[in-house]
């Protein structure tokens, strides 16, 4: 059933490839989805940035999305398919196909490289929202797309019934606050979820409702516990405790290389090998960087011989 709102942790899934990265590894993908379900997350996001979506063919994209829906549905996980493109016609095609496959929503990134104006962004996303009866989650990430959705543009878009949320990856608490203020002034509503693991709790303090998380590939139960704590509105001390427990790993890991390189590397160290990166992403060869990843995992209480979920799920 299409989502009406977002709340909690939605894991931006890695895409497992074979050792030479020439093909998908759907068996490993099933394992990853089951791991997320065991961690109790609200949903999964296949074919986002973490899933190396720019390197997937349309056929592979469909395989990944269809498989996520098939396995995720059995586990009561919402599935938000990455449907973005800098070609509006292609984004429309992906949004329609995600709807046909049974996704719960589509995650649509700002058009990258083109650098459209705010009017161009508005018409791009309105065209996508009109294309299918599938909710749209805007993905505001100027660091990847070179252009940001301004709060006033998001407020205009929020009036469309199919545009339900925005993944804020601007790194700015002021931006999140301005979006909510602009929507209030325009008489519109939109849900904000964090696109940065280090800012999940700070965004919640101004009205955020969750996160589309990278670090939950490793610690789904802990990230969901963070969200549960602040969504309950009475467990902010617990939320702060979990935030500071996650912060060194979330900040440190994603500072070492471009996402998803360090996350896939960490998963391999934890005996949850997600396969090779696909060019232009490549494996880490610097021994010092690998040691830093190992140290970050150890500091978080994670070792290659143990299951981090069994270590934390009961917390």
Secondary structure as GFF3:
##gff-version 3
##sequence-region A 1 315
A	DSSP	beta_strand	8	12	.	.	.	ID=ss1
A	DSSP	alpha_helix	26	39	.	.	.	ID=ss2
A	DSSP	beta_strand	43	45	.	.	.	ID=ss3
A	DSSP	three_ten_helix	53	55	.	.	.	ID=ss4
A	DSSP	alpha_helix	58	74	.	.	.	ID=ss5
A	DSSP	beta_strand	78	82	.	.	.	ID=ss6
A	DSSP	alpha_helix	88	101	.	.	.	ID=ss7
A	DSSP	beta_strand	105	109	.	.	.	ID=ss8
A	DSSP	alpha_helix	118	131	.	.	.	ID=ss9
A	DSSP	beta_strand	136	140	.	.	.	ID=ss10
A	DSSP	alpha_helix	142	145	.	.	.	ID=ss11
A	DSSP	alpha_helix	151	157	.	.	.	ID=ss12
A	DSSP	beta_strand	163	168	.	.	.	ID=ss13
A	DSSP	alpha_helix	173	186	.	.	.	ID=ss14
A	DSSP	beta_strand	191	194	.	.	.	ID=ss15
A	DSSP	three_ten_helix	197	199	.	.	.	ID=ss16
A	DSSP	alpha_helix	200	204	.	.	.	ID=ss17
A	DSSP	beta_strand	210	213	.	.	.	ID=ss18
A	DSSP	three_ten_helix	215	217	.	.	.	ID=ss19
A	DSSP	alpha_helix	220	231	.	.	.	ID=ss20
A	DSSP	alpha_helix	236	253	.	.	.	ID=ss21
A	DSSP	alpha_helix	261	269	.	.	.	ID=ss22
A	DSSP	alpha_helix	287	299	.	.	.	ID=ss23
A	DSSP	alpha_helix	308	312	.	.	.	ID=ss24
###
